[in-house]
């Protein structure tokens, strides 16, 4: 994906975001800091989860930012790629699981058509 599709997250843009909603910005920043702090899960694991989720939500800023953070906290390229593959499997797994809805609908419609 070309980098010029999305504006680079500059200091100016961050300042504008904070200026327009300072209380919400501060609350989000504190929330984010707490979420990504060491806890029951180490920071590296949390960042790997974030990389995986960023691929599912398809947020280019999140992909870049959390990939960098994962690397800073000791994640390897192999671990990052494996996390992305887990996300890909989970995303496709949803489509696979929900195929039960299509199969149920097929049976329902075919049954109704056979009885008309």
ChimeraX attribute file (.defattr): number of C-alpha atoms within 10 A of each C-alpha:
attribute: neighborCount
match mode: 1-to-1
recipient: residues
	/A:1	6
	/A:2	5
	/A:3	8
	/A:4	7
	/A:5	7
	/A:6	10
	/A:7	9
	/A:8	10
	/A:9	9
	/A:10	9
	/A:11	9
	/A:12	9
	/A:13	12
	/A:14	11
	/A:15	12
	/A:16	12
	/A:17	13
	/A:18	14
	/A:19	11
	/A:20	10
	/A:21	10
	/A:22	13
	/A:23	11
	/A:24	12
	/A:25	16
	/A:26	12
	/A:27	11
	/A:28	12
	/A:29	12
	/A:30	11
	/A:31	12
	/A:32	11
	/A:33	11
	/A:34	11
	/A:35	12
	/A:36	16
	/A:37	14
	/A:38	13
	/A:39	10
	/A:40	7
	/A:41	11
	/A:42	12
	/A:43	19
	/A:44	19
	/A:45	18
	/A:46	21
	/A:47	25
	/A:48	25
	/A:49	18
	/A:50	22
	/A:51	27
	/A:52	26
	/A:53	21
	/A:54	21
	/A:55	18
	/A:56	15
	/A:57	13
	/A:58	11
	/A:59	13
	/A:60	14
	/A:61	14
	/A:62	17
	/A:63	19
	/A:64	13
	/A:65	15
	/A:66	22
	/A:67	23
	/A:68	14
	/A:69	19
	/A:70	24
	/A:71	16
	/A:72	12
	/A:73	16
	/A:74	12
	/A:75	18
	/A:76	14
	/A:77	12
	/A:78	9
	/A:79	15
	/A:80	20
	/A:81	15
	/A:82	14
	/A:83	21
	/A:84	21
	/A:85	14
	/A:86	15
	/A:87	20
	/A:88	15
	/A:89	11
	/A:90	14
	/A:91	15
	/A:92	12
	/A:93	12
	/A:94	10
	/A:95	10
	/A:96	10
	/A:97	9
	/A:98	11
	/A:99	12
	/A:100	11
	/A:101	10
	/A:102	10
	/A:103	11
	/A:104	11
	/A:105	12
	/A:106	12
	/A:107	12
	/A:108	12
	/A:109	12
	/A:110	11
	/A:111	11
	/A:112	10
	/A:113	9
	/A:114	8
	/A:115	7
	/A:116	5
